[in-house]
Amino acid sequence: MVLLFGGSWAIKKFNFNPKYEVGQTLDSLNGVYVYYNGGVNNVTERNTTPDGYNLGLKYQCVEFVKRYYYQYYNHKMPNAYGHAKTFFDERLADSAFNKSRGLMQYNNSSQSRPAVSDLVVFSGSFFNKYGHVAIVSKVTPTSVEIIQQNPGPFGTSRETYELKHEDGKWEIDNSRIKGWLRMPTTETPAATTSAALDTIVIANSRKFKSMLLDVDGDRRNDTATIVLNINNNKSGLKVVLANGTIHYFGMGQDVLQQGFDELDWVGIFEVERKGSIVYNNVNDAGEIISEEEVANEDKITLPNDGIFIHAAEACGGGIIYFYKGNWYWVQQE
């Protein structure tokens, strides 16, 4: 027994893979690098930002996800410490705000589909009581890929899991995944006197708030809001780019030639993150098709954040995205 645990400690502490050196670059996502750590318990030193924010211990899994959120989003977690599994607050309901991490939290399973750049939290195990964290690097209608640091000396930086959608909820098929965290994308629209004078107003009867996202790829926050045209009482979508340009959809006008002119049917209103793999999942005969039936050239890697709208408990919906000055629709049944 002593030899067993002694061997386990050595494997987790030292580097037994001669192909790599600790600190060697293995992979990257959005310009943020994954470094090799050797044994999972190996620690080089604490990594902090110039202003003293704690990113974690080099090159543990926590150090990568916190560095990713700091470099990609300029996000600092209110609680800058803690083991991987503590990133998920089990006291919270699905789709609640995790104050400790400054992020939205979603259960596995959730009505909110995982998205690229979400922070995935794994529970502890017999050989790793501290848990694990990773970042979602790709999403398709049936799978989720993660990118991770410190999977062990012979582990890989990327892993793919099946994504299930049952009874209106999304679940990553791994019993250790507790859920995922995400940058907040909503804000409460400020009331203004001019809004009352406009014929297009925020649809207060709708449960949705404005969403923050980057639809044009300029790394600045754009805003998407469900609105109402009070002249004809038809709802639609208002997208305000950071440069001040405004785009409208619906409210009595056909939405991207899709045969509908209002959005009263929308029950899900979410950001579809840049890098997600999407495709029209309905063929010319109107039949729903699987990912395997879609040619690779027909699959789209979203160039920027998109807008996912869908009926709450029925088929029907799609993704609206912006690319090189044009808006596009991807059918999602």
Buried (B, 14 or more C-beta within 10 A) or exposed (E): EEEEEEEEEEBBBEBEEEEBEBEEEBBBBBEBBBBBBBBBBBBBEEBEEEEEEBBBBBBBBBBBBBBBBBBBEEBBBEEBEBBBBBBBBEEBEBEEBBEBBBBBBBBBBBBBBBBBBBBBBBBBEEEBEBBBBBBBBBBBBEBBBBBBBBBBBEBEBBBEBEBEEEEEBBBBEBEBBBBBBBBEBBEEBEEEEEEEEEEBBBBEEBEBBBBBBBBBEEEEBBBBBBBBBBEEEBBBBBBBBBEEEEBBBBBEEEBBEEEEBBBBBBBBBBBBBBBBBBBBBBEEEEEEBEEEEBEEEEEBEBBBBBBBBBEEEEEBBBBBBBBEEEBBBBBBB
